[in-house]
Amino acid sequence: MQDTLIRKLESFEELTDADRTALRAFVPRVRQVPARTDLIQEGDTPGDVHLILNGYACRYKVLPDGQRQIMAFFVPGDFCDLNVFILDQMDHTLGTVSACQVVEIPRHAIEEITAHHPRVTRALMWCALVDEAVLREWLVNIGGRQADQRIAHLFCELLLRLEAVGRVTDNSFPFPFTQTDVADAVGLSDVQVSRTLRELRRLDLITLRHRVLTILDVEQLKAYCGFNPNYLHLRNARWSGRRQLPWLSSVRGD
Amino acid sequence: MADRDNVESLVVLQPISVDTASPDHVGMLVIANGLLVAVLVRLDAPEHERRGSWYMEVRLGRLAKVRPPVFDTLENATRWVRQRLRG
């Protein structure tokens, strides 16, 4: 499990042997959580930090009329609530979408390691910044894009995020989300989602069979929704080059 | 129920074809007391989870403030509209 975490953090920052040793030192709890199960609910006191090893989860709120709004999807390698343990009370709920393997990292372990390992701290800040960037993009998605573009954009994002953690084969990945899950994430009705999926299929951009989504033409799908991956800050995106600039190394003191 | 209906909005449905950019085009204008308040469309595309049900494609005025379900029948839809317009 620590190796997954180390890989994730190293996608943002180069870690030293001491950093890696420290990360391997703590003993995490790994939990198997069934699909459609809350990890922590709104109002609960946050304790552990959750990291998804396998499966998909989401962050959501339920409005007084019962409407659910999903604010984030989590894929393998994602922290669900990196800094939220600082808060007294959860202001939202974290729940699984599919069956998940979830790592619970005690808050004191995070506090201890960040106090002594600045590179790990910086890598964790990267994770938090990317989470915020994704949230910003979702805000743009809901507020600024048309129904079909919103869903296409979500598919492009999932493709890149899952690719980054080695979970994509031939542009296909597990898609356990229901139409309602997608609708609640992009601010549409189930019917609008159903129609959009139909349209994306008709345009030969995607197929969705047996809960596996295949992007048939990645470039066309990106063009369809004006997808710009810069906000994901992935190594293989255009930002990676800038991170290798000499001044950055000198600031790091490498 | 019938008694209450007497003092509630008079809801009339009027068939209309609707362009939804999908195979769903059988529609109904929903007119309450002479005002257009909604457009219902029958879900005919095979991809829909509740094929054959009625989806409120457009909501106007007071109905725009509430989130409608998908209706199994037109009777359920008109009952829902009457209830929402009451008072």
Interface residues (C-beta under 8 A of the other chain):
Chain A: D65 Q67 Q179 S189 D190 V191 S194 R195 L197 R198 E199
Chain B: T20 A21 S22 D24 L43 A45 E47 H48 E49 Y55 V66 R67 V70
